[in-house]
Amino acid sequence: MSRLGIFVDRKTLSNSEQLNALIHCRDIAEGMGHNVDFIFPVDINKIPKMDGLFIRARTDPMNVTYVAARMAGFHNIPVLDDPQSIRICSDKINMYSHLIKKNVSLPKTVFLSKHDLTVEKVTSLFDEMGTPLVVKEPSTSFSLRVEKVADIAEFFRVAHRFIKMSDWIVVQQYVESKYDWRVGVLDGKLLYVCKYTIPSVTFKIQASVNGHIVYCGVESVPEHEVPPHIIKLGIDAAKAIGNGLYGVDIKNNNGDAYVIEVNDNPSLESGEDSHYPRVYEHIVSHLFAS
């Protein structure tokens, strides 16, 4: 029997939806004939004994999850997410550069260093991209450090805050939409599709509003109900990053589709896979076929 390690942390298990998803994943893998171990950071030395590793905790090069991914790679153990995907997706400059190189459809996107933060440059960005603009700090995740700015003064307030955390910031054209498509892709193939409905009080899938966290609504969408160009764009964006497991966020505005970002370690605990019952089967099969 092959041994599947599912790398988790206490935060992962503190959410009942995530816990139920992990139990479901374990049950699927065991039904396929594999042994399953949940591996916590304190047990990271167990990874070399695994035949496959599935990371289900927040991924970041500064997080122990990256150590877990590197350890698996060092021992030639198939792993999702792989270290390269973690490095690319955790740095939006890197991620968007990969997408731009492959001509993936994006909102107008510019990278700025602190030396570019001049009134003339920012004025030209508003002239070229319109109002508002979206400013992002490159290491952001879960919509943190992503702000919409409506004028030059607001731009500089946000930019100066973000540039203290990074050598660069990302500036993008704002694309209006009531929902995002999330296209799940594994090894360059469609895994699932869902809609993330954006709360009316924000423009992000997750935000703090008046001290409370508000989340997007999640609706799994059968493949035959998804516009083909959305699926193709999601797959193209994922392939620009690698051959791992990704969640591609896409905005659709007046028939034009734009990739907002590519996420490694995409969420699967909120019903994203409701119309795709074989998601975990495909993931486990991918790990042991690698």
NORTAVEN-V604049 format. One record per helix or strand of 2 or more residues. SS is the DSSP state (alpha for helix, beta for strand). FROM is the first residue (numbers start at 1). TO is the last residue. If there is no record, write none. Layout:
ss/from/to
SS/FROM/TO
SS/FROM/TO
//
This chain:
ss/from/to
beta/3/7
alpha/10/14
alpha/16/31
beta/35/39
alpha/41/49
beta/52/55
alpha/64/74
beta/78/80
alpha/83/89
alpha/92/101
beta/109/113
alpha/114/116
alpha/119/129
beta/133/137
beta/146/149
alpha/152/163
beta/168/173
beta/179/186
beta/189/197
beta/206/209
beta/212/215
beta/217/220
alpha/223/225
alpha/228/241
beta/245/253
beta/256/264
alpha/279/289
//
